[in-house]
Amino acid sequence: MFGGLESIPKNSPHLRKSGSRFVVFDIGSGELGNSSEEDFLRNTESNEMKAGATQLSSAAIVPSPLLLWRFKVLLFFIWGFCCCKIGWDSVMRMSADLRDLFLYEAFLYYNPLLLVTMMVWLWGINLWVFAQSNIGYVKIFDLDQSHLTHREIWKCATWMTIVVPTSMTAYLYLYSHGEVSLAASQPVLLYAAVLMTLIFPFDIFYLSSRFFFLRTVWRIVFPLQAISFPDFFLADIFTSMAKVFSDLERSVCRMVHRQVATIAWFEADSVCGSHSVGIPIALVLPYIFRFFQCLRQYKDTKEKTALLNALKYSTAVPVIFLSALKYHVFPEKWTTFYRPLWLLSGVVNSLYSFYWDITRDWDLSCFTRIFKFSKPHTISNLLHGRKWVYVWVIGSNLILRCTWTYKLSAHLRHNYLTVFAISALEILRRFQWVFFRVENEWNKTNSKSSIQLSTLDNPNEEEKLLNSSSHTV
């Protein structure tokens, strides 16, 4: 009814390998069908060869990722050279007596954002090391699936590195060429752009990550709920950026009072001058926030360690306000009474903070674990389980904790380049602190998980007795 069975020829397309095209032909066509089939196959193979050649030729035209990366780096260096050249020429156009004052003011507006950019770059390095070391920072910080990876963090830092110096170069150039009003608008536009990027409500610019950051900041300012690890972790980072907040307060104050691109603010009675009471208040706020977090943690857990931690942050308050008293007391009174108290409070704060870093945040138990690396020990298997690493970190942490007092001292702010260098070193200290703090938290999380699993696997004695006495009647 459907015709007789015929033998399938050897060159039948049904015998071709999988993934090739199927060709349907009339079984009863005989030799004519075979010849047409062969012609069709030849045409198909030639077309496939032509398509492959076209793809190869088009792929050869597309530049390699390495070439694109080198081109971007070249453009970055050209941009950096142009900014340095234009900025230097603009500064040299000013008179010598005006140059230092103007650079002091320009530095006030842009050094906070430069330090924030530096922190973002270093945070990307932190995440990259965590990813390479299989440290589950996503679980520790309770991040969602759309969290920023180290590559995205570096992308944000790259744009910040481009935008902030470009605005600073435009500020210097416009002011040196007499365009004072346009120069004054540069930092205002930059700060407004940063604020709008953070609070932009639409699903662009990493909305979920921006919302997570702003929500954490809100929880830091108002610790009305249980304190999570991201809450006090970010609050600790904010304490290292106290000088950034102080300069931001002065910059915003000058923008609000329309004092940008002027040098009248060095007067003592100026609203946004160097004697303003807002400076020590901005310096102390991160420590106050952390202090109340510790009190909240004690309320929830009843652990006395939280009170000792709160005491540590309270030791920064005398350092800040005793330093600010220099502008409000007689010089003899400052030299004979308040200055020794300021030095004493600085030593107490530095040593207390150093001790807490080592014994509590890093859990090194007063350095005893460092000398156990040659023996089988838990810390020997950790990422940073090398003696020289811990010796370097402990030594540098001690030195930078002592110099840290310099940036908290309002009466030393006129040495703005020195303060900027010390602030950058403090951010580097916090950068290496992050490695050990997160790793210590990750080890505690893993140990808790293993304890819970062992508890589930090993029933208690009562369950064993019940199981042994149970029988079938």
C-alpha positions as CSV (number, residue, x, y, z in Angstrom):
1,M,0.0,0.0,0.0
2,F,2.9,2.4,0.9
3,G,5.3,0.7,-1.6
4,G,7.9,-1.9,-1.2
5,L,11.0,-1.8,0.9
6,E,14.2,-0.6,-0.8
7,S,17.7,-0.8,0.5
8,I,19.1,2.5,1.8
9,P,22.1,3.7,-0.3
10,K,25.4,4.1,1.4
11,N,25.5,7.8,0.7
12,S,22.1,8.3,2.3
13,P,21.8,11.4,4.4
14,H,20.2,9.3,7.2
15,L,23.6,7.7,7.7
16,R,25.3,11.0,8.4
17,K,26.6,11.9,11.8
18,S,24.4,13.6,14.3
19,G,24.1,17.3,14.1
20,S,24.1,17.4,10.3
21,R,21.2,18.3,8.2
22,F,18.5,15.7,7.2
23,V,17.5,15.5,3.6
24,V,14.1,14.0,2.6
25,F,13.9,12.5,-0.9
26,D,11.6,10.3,-2.8
27,I,12.4,6.7,-2.2
28,G,11.1,5.7,-5.6
29,S,13.1,8.2,-7.6
30,G,16.0,5.7,-8.3
31,E,19.3,7.0,-9.7
32,L,17.9,10.4,-10.5
33,G,17.2,10.9,-6.9
34,N,20.7,9.8,-5.9
35,S,22.3,12.3,-8.3
36,S,20.1,15.1,-7.1
37,E,20.9,14.1,-3.5
38,E,24.7,14.3,-4.2
39,D,24.3,17.7,-5.9
40,F,22.3,18.9,-2.9
41,L,25.0,17.7,-0.5
42,R,27.8,19.3,-2.5
43,N,25.9,22.6,-2.4
44,T,25.2,22.3,1.3
45,E,28.8,21.6,2.2
46,S,30.0,24.5,0.0
47,N,27.6,26.8,1.7
48,E,28.7,25.7,5.1
49,M,32.4,26.2,4.1
50,K,31.5,29.7,2.8
51,A,29.7,30.5,6.1
52,G,32.6,29.3,8.1
53,A,35.0,31.4,6.1
54,T,32.7,34.4,6.6
55,Q,32.6,33.9,10.4
56,L,36.4,33.5,10.5
57,S,36.9,36.7,8.5
58,S,34.5,38.6,10.7
59,A,36.1,37.2,13.9
60,A,39.5,38.3,12.6
61,I,38.2,41.9,12.3
62,V,37.0,42.1,15.9
63,P,39.9,43.2,18.2
64,S,41.0,41.0,21.1
65,P,40.0,41.8,24.7
66,L,43.7,42.2,25.5
67,L,44.1,44.9,22.8
68,L,41.0,46.7,24.0
69,W,42.3,46.6,27.6
70,R,45.7,48.0,26.5
71,F,43.9,50.8,24.6
72,K,41.8,51.7,27.6
73,V,44.9,51.8,29.8
74,L,46.7,54.1,27.2
75,L,43.7,56.4,27.2
76,F,43.6,56.5,31.0
77,F,47.3,57.5,31.2
78,I,46.8,60.2,28.5
79,W,43.8,61.5,30.4
80,G,45.9,61.5,33.7
81,F,48.7,63.4,32.0
82,C,46.4,66.0,30.6
83,C,44.8,66.6,34.0
84,C,48.1,67.0,35.7
85,K,49.4,69.3,33.0
86,I,46.3,71.5,32.9
87,G,46.1,71.6,36.7
88,W,49.8,72.5,37.1
89,D,49.7,75.3,34.5
90,S,46.5,76.7,36.1
91,V,48.2,76.8,39.6
92,M,51.3,78.4,38.2
93,R,49.2,81.2,36.7
94,M,48.2,82.4,40.2
95,S,50.3,84.7,42.4
96,A,52.5,83.1,45.0
97,D,50.6,84.6,48.0
98,L,47.3,83.4,46.7
99,R,48.4,80.0,45.5
100,D,48.7,78.2,48.8
101,L,45.4,79.5,50.1
102,F,43.6,78.6,47.0
103,L,45.1,75.0,46.9
104,Y,44.0,74.6,50.5
105,E,40.4,75.5,49.6
106,A,40.4,73.3,46.4
107,F,41.8,70.4,48.4
108,L,39.0,70.8,50.9
109,Y,36.3,70.1,48.3
110,Y,38.0,67.2,46.5
111,N,40.1,65.3,49.0
112,P,37.0,63.6,50.7
113,L,35.9,62.2,47.4
114,L,39.4,61.1,46.5
115,L,39.7,59.2,49.8
116,V,36.3,57.6,49.1
117,T,37.5,56.6,45.7
118,M,40.5,55.0,47.3
119,M,38.3,53.1,49.7
120,V,36.2,51.8,46.9
121,W,39.3,50.5,45.0
122,L,40.6,48.8,48.1
123,W,37.1,47.2,48.9
124,G,37.2,45.7,45.4
125,I,40.5,44.1,46.2
126,N,39.1,42.8,49.5
127,L,36.2,41.1,47.6
128,W,38.6,39.7,45.0
129,V,40.8,38.1,47.7
130,F,37.7,36.7,49.4
131,A,36.5,35.2,46.1
132,Q,39.9,33.6,45.4
133,S,40.1,32.3,49.0
134,N,36.6,30.8,49.1
135,I,35.5,33.0,52.0
136,G,31.8,33.3,51.8
137,Y,31.4,37.1,52.2
138,V,28.0,36.9,50.6
139,K,26.7,34.8,53.5
140,I,28.5,36.9,56.1
141,F,27.0,40.2,54.8
142,D,23.7,38.6,53.9
143,L,23.8,39.9,50.3
144,D,21.3,39.0,47.6
145,Q,22.1,37.4,44.2
146,S,22.4,40.8,42.5
147,H,25.2,42.0,44.8
148,L,28.2,43.8,43.3
149,T,31.2,41.7,42.6
150,H,34.8,42.9,42.7
151,R,34.7,43.7,38.9
152,E,31.7,45.9,39.3
153,I,33.2,47.6,42.3
154,W,36.3,48.3,40.3
155,K,34.2,49.7,37.4
156,C,32.5,52.1,39.8
157,A,36.0,53.1,41.2
158,T,37.3,53.7,37.7
159,W,34.5,56.1,36.9
160,M,35.0,57.9,40.3
161,T,38.7,58.1,39.5
162,I,37.9,59.8,36.2
163,V,35.1,62.1,37.3
164,V,36.6,63.6,40.5
165,P,40.0,64.7,39.1
166,T,38.4,66.0,36.0
167,S,36.1,68.2,38.1
168,M,39.1,69.3,40.1
169,T,41.1,70.2,37.0
170,A,38.1,72.2,35.6
171,Y,37.9,74.0,38.9
172,L,41.6,75.0,38.8
173,Y,41.5,76.0,35.2
174,L,38.4,78.1,35.4
175,Y,39.5,80.0,38.5
176,S,42.9,80.7,37.2
177,H,41.4,82.1,34.0
178,G,39.0,84.5,35.8
179,E,35.8,82.4,35.5
180,V,35.1,82.4,39.2
181,S,31.4,81.7,39.0
182,L,31.9,78.7,36.7
183,A,34.7,77.5,38.9
184,A,32.5,77.7,42.0
185,S,29.9,75.5,40.2
186,Q,32.2,72.6,39.7
187,P,32.3,71.1,43.2
188,V,28.6,71.9,43.6
189,L,27.7,69.9,40.5
190,L,30.0,67.1,41.5
191,Y,28.4,66.7,45.0
192,A,24.9,67.0,43.5
193,A,25.8,64.2,41.0
194,V,27.1,61.9,43.7
195,L,24.0,62.5,45.8
196,M,21.6,61.9,42.9
197,T,23.5,58.7,42.0
198,L,23.0,57.4,45.5
199,I,19.3,58.2,45.9
200,F,18.2,57.7,42.3
201,P,15.0,55.6,42.7
202,F,15.0,53.8,39.3
203,D,16.4,50.4,38.5
204,I,19.7,51.6,37.1
205,F,23.1,52.2,38.6
206,Y,22.9,49.0,40.8
207,L,19.6,49.9,42.6
208,S,19.6,46.9,45.0
209,S,23.2,47.6,46.1
210,R,22.5,51.3,46.6
211,F,19.4,50.5,48.6
212,F,21.4,48.0,50.7
213,F,24.0,50.7,51.4
214,L,21.5,53.4,52.3
215,R,19.5,51.0,54.5
216,T,22.6,50.0,56.4
217,V,23.5,53.7,56.8
218,W,20.0,54.3,58.2
219,R,20.4,51.4,60.7
220,I,23.8,52.9,61.8
221,V,22.4,56.4,62.4
222,F,19.3,55.0,64.2
223,P,20.2,51.7,65.9
224,L,16.6,50.8,66.8
225,Q,16.9,47.2,65.8
226,A,19.3,44.3,66.5
227,I,22.8,45.0,65.2
228,S,23.8,42.8,62.3
229,F,27.3,42.2,61.0
230,P,27.0,44.6,58.1
231,D,25.8,47.3,60.5
232,F,28.8,47.5,62.8
233,F,31.2,46.5,60.0
234,L,30.3,49.6,57.9
235,A,30.2,51.7,61.1
236,D,33.8,50.7,61.9
237,I,34.8,51.8,58.4
238,F,33.1,55.1,59.0
239,T,35.2,55.7,62.0
240,S,38.3,55.5,59.8
241,M,36.7,58.1,57.5
242,A,35.9,60.6,60.3
243,K,38.2,63.2,58.6
244,V,36.2,62.6,55.3
245,F,33.0,63.5,57.1
246,S,34.6,66.5,58.7
247,D,35.7,67.9,55.3
248,L,32.4,67.1,53.8
249,E,30.7,69.1,56.5
250,R,32.9,72.1,55.8
251,S,32.5,71.8,52.0
252,V,28.7,71.6,52.2
253,C,28.6,74.5,54.6
254,R,30.5,76.6,52.2
255,M,28.3,75.6,49.3
256,V,25.2,76.5,51.3
257,H,26.5,79.9,52.3
258,R,27.9,80.5,48.8
259,Q,31.5,80.8,49.9
260,V,33.0,78.5,47.2
261,A,36.0,79.9,45.3
262,T,36.7,82.6,48.0
263,I,39.4,82.7,50.7
264,A,37.6,84.8,53.3
265,W,36.7,81.6,55.3
266,F,40.1,81.6,57.1
267,E,38.8,84.2,59.5
268,A,38.1,82.8,63.0
269,D,34.5,84.2,63.1
270,S,33.6,82.7,59.7
271,V,30.5,80.4,59.7
272,C,32.4,77.7,57.9
273,G,35.9,78.6,59.1
274,S,38.5,76.4,60.7
275,H,37.3,77.3,64.2
276,S,33.8,76.1,63.5
277,V,32.2,73.9,66.1
278,G,30.8,71.7,63.3
279,I,34.2,70.2,62.7
280,P,34.6,68.3,66.0
281,I,31.0,67.3,65.9
282,A,31.4,65.8,62.4
283,L,34.6,64.0,63.6
284,V,32.9,62.5,66.7
285,L,29.7,61.3,65.0
286,P,31.0,58.0,63.7
287,Y,32.2,57.1,67.2
288,I,28.9,58.1,68.7
289,F,27.0,55.9,66.3
290,R,29.3,53.0,67.0
291,F,29.0,53.6,70.8
292,F,25.2,53.3,70.7
293,Q,25.5,50.2,68.5
294,C,27.5,48.6,71.3
295,L,24.9,49.6,73.9
296,R,22.2,48.1,71.7
297,Q,24.2,44.9,71.4
298,Y,24.6,44.7,75.2
299,K,20.8,45.2,75.5
300,D,20.1,42.3,73.2
301,T,22.9,39.9,74.3
302,K,23.8,40.9,77.8
303,E,27.4,40.4,77.0
304,K,29.9,42.5,78.9
305,T,32.2,42.5,75.9
306,A,29.8,44.9,74.2
307,L,30.3,47.4,77.1
308,L,34.0,47.2,76.9
309,N,33.8,47.8,73.1
310,A,31.6,50.9,73.8
311,L,34.2,52.1,76.2
312,K,36.8,51.8,73.5
313,Y,34.8,54.2,71.2
314,S,34.1,56.6,74.0
315,T,37.9,57.1,74.4
316,A,37.9,58.9,71.0
317,V,35.6,61.7,72.3
318,P,38.3,63.4,74.6
319,V,40.8,63.3,71.8
320,I,38.5,65.2,69.5
321,F,37.1,67.8,71.9
322,L,40.3,68.5,73.8
323,S,42.0,69.3,70.5
324,A,39.1,71.6,69.5
325,L,39.5,73.6,72.7
326,K,42.7,75.1,71.4
327,Y,40.6,77.6,69.4
328,H,38.4,78.5,72.4
329,V,40.9,78.9,75.4
330,F,43.9,81.0,76.1
331,P,47.2,79.7,74.6
332,E,48.8,79.4,78.1
333,K,45.9,77.4,79.3
334,W,46.1,75.1,76.3
335,T,49.8,74.6,76.6
336,T,49.9,73.9,80.4
337,F,46.7,72.0,80.9
338,Y,44.7,70.9,77.9
339,R,47.6,69.8,75.7
340,P,48.9,67.2,78.2
341,L,45.4,65.9,78.6
342,W,45.0,65.6,74.8
343,L,48.3,63.7,74.5
344,L,47.2,61.3,77.3
345,S,43.8,60.7,75.8
346,G,45.4,60.0,72.4
347,V,47.7,57.4,73.9
348,V,44.9,55.7,75.8
349,N,42.7,55.6,72.7
350,S,45.4,54.3,70.4
351,L,46.6,51.5,72.7
352,Y,43.1,50.5,73.6
353,S,42.0,50.3,70.0
354,F,45.2,48.4,69.1
355,Y,44.6,45.9,71.8
356,W,41.0,45.4,70.7
357,D,42.0,44.9,67.0
358,I,44.4,42.1,68.0
359,T,42.5,40.2,70.7
360,R,38.8,40.7,69.7
361,D,38.5,41.6,66.0
362,W,41.2,39.3,64.8
363,D,41.1,36.8,67.7
364,L,44.9,36.4,68.0
365,S,44.7,35.9,71.8
366,C,47.6,38.4,72.6
367,F,49.9,37.2,69.8
368,T,50.1,33.6,71.1
369,R,48.8,32.1,67.9
370,I,51.6,33.6,65.8
371,F,54.1,31.4,67.4
372,K,52.1,28.2,66.8
373,F,52.3,28.3,63.0
374,S,55.0,25.7,63.0
375,K,52.8,23.3,64.9
376,P,49.4,21.8,63.7
377,H,46.9,24.5,64.6
378,T,43.6,25.7,63.3
379,I,45.1,29.1,62.2
380,S,47.8,27.4,60.2
381,N,45.2,26.3,57.7
382,L,43.8,29.8,57.2
383,L,44.5,32.1,54.3
384,H,46.7,34.4,56.3
385,G,48.4,31.7,58.3
386,R,52.0,33.0,57.8
387,K,54.0,34.4,60.6
388,W,55.5,37.3,58.7
389,V,52.0,38.4,57.6
390,Y,50.8,38.8,61.1
391,V,54.0,40.4,62.3
392,W,53.7,43.0,59.5
393,V,50.0,43.6,60.2
394,I,50.4,43.9,64.0
395,G,53.4,46.2,63.7
396,S,51.8,48.5,61.0
397,N,48.5,48.5,62.9
398,L,50.3,49.7,66.0
399,I,52.1,52.5,64.2
400,L,49.0,53.6,62.3
401,R,46.8,53.5,65.4
402,C,49.2,56.0,67.0
403,T,49.3,58.4,63.9
404,W,45.6,58.0,63.7
405,T,45.2,60.5,66.6
406,Y,46.7,63.2,64.3
407,K,43.8,63.3,62.0
408,L,41.3,63.4,64.9
409,S,43.0,66.6,66.2
410,A,41.3,69.6,64.9
411,H,44.1,72.0,65.8
412,L,46.5,70.3,63.4
413,R,44.2,70.5,60.3
414,H,46.2,73.4,58.8
415,N,48.8,70.8,57.7
416,Y,46.4,69.6,55.1
417,L,48.8,67.5,53.0
418,T,50.1,65.7,56.1
419,V,46.5,65.1,57.3
420,F,45.6,63.8,53.9
421,A,48.5,61.4,53.9
422,I,47.6,60.1,57.4
423,S,44.0,59.8,56.4
424,A,45.1,57.7,53.4
425,L,47.3,55.5,55.6
426,E,44.3,55.1,58.0
427,I,42.2,53.8,55.1
428,L,45.1,51.4,54.2
429,R,45.1,50.2,57.8
430,R,41.4,49.6,57.6
431,F,41.8,47.8,54.3
432,Q,44.1,45.2,55.8
433,W,42.0,45.1,59.0
434,V,39.0,44.0,56.8
435,F,40.9,40.8,55.7
436,F,41.3,39.5,59.2
437,R,38.0,40.7,60.5
438,V,36.0,39.0,57.8
439,E,38.1,35.9,57.9
440,N,37.6,35.6,61.6
441,E,33.9,36.0,61.2
442,W,33.8,33.4,58.5
443,N,35.7,30.9,60.7
444,K,33.3,31.5,63.5
445,T,30.3,30.9,61.2
446,N,31.9,27.6,60.0
447,S,32.6,26.5,63.5
448,K,29.0,27.2,64.5
449,S,27.7,25.3,61.5
450,S,29.9,22.3,62.3
451,I,28.8,22.3,65.9
452,Q,25.2,22.3,64.9
453,L,25.8,19.5,62.5
454,S,27.6,17.4,65.1
455,T,24.7,18.0,67.5
456,L,22.2,16.8,65.0
457,D,24.3,13.7,64.1
458,N,25.0,12.7,67.7
459,P,21.8,12.3,69.7
460,N,21.9,12.9,73.4
461,E,21.9,10.2,76.1
462,E,18.2,10.3,76.7
463,E,17.4,9.7,73.0
464,K,19.9,6.8,73.1
465,L,18.2,5.2,76.1
466,L,14.7,5.6,74.6
467,N,15.9,4.0,71.3
468,S,17.5,1.1,73.1
469,S,14.5,0.4,75.2
470,S,12.0,0.6,72.5
471,H,10.9,-2.9,71.1
472,T,8.1,-4.5,69.2
473,V,5.5,-6.5,71.3
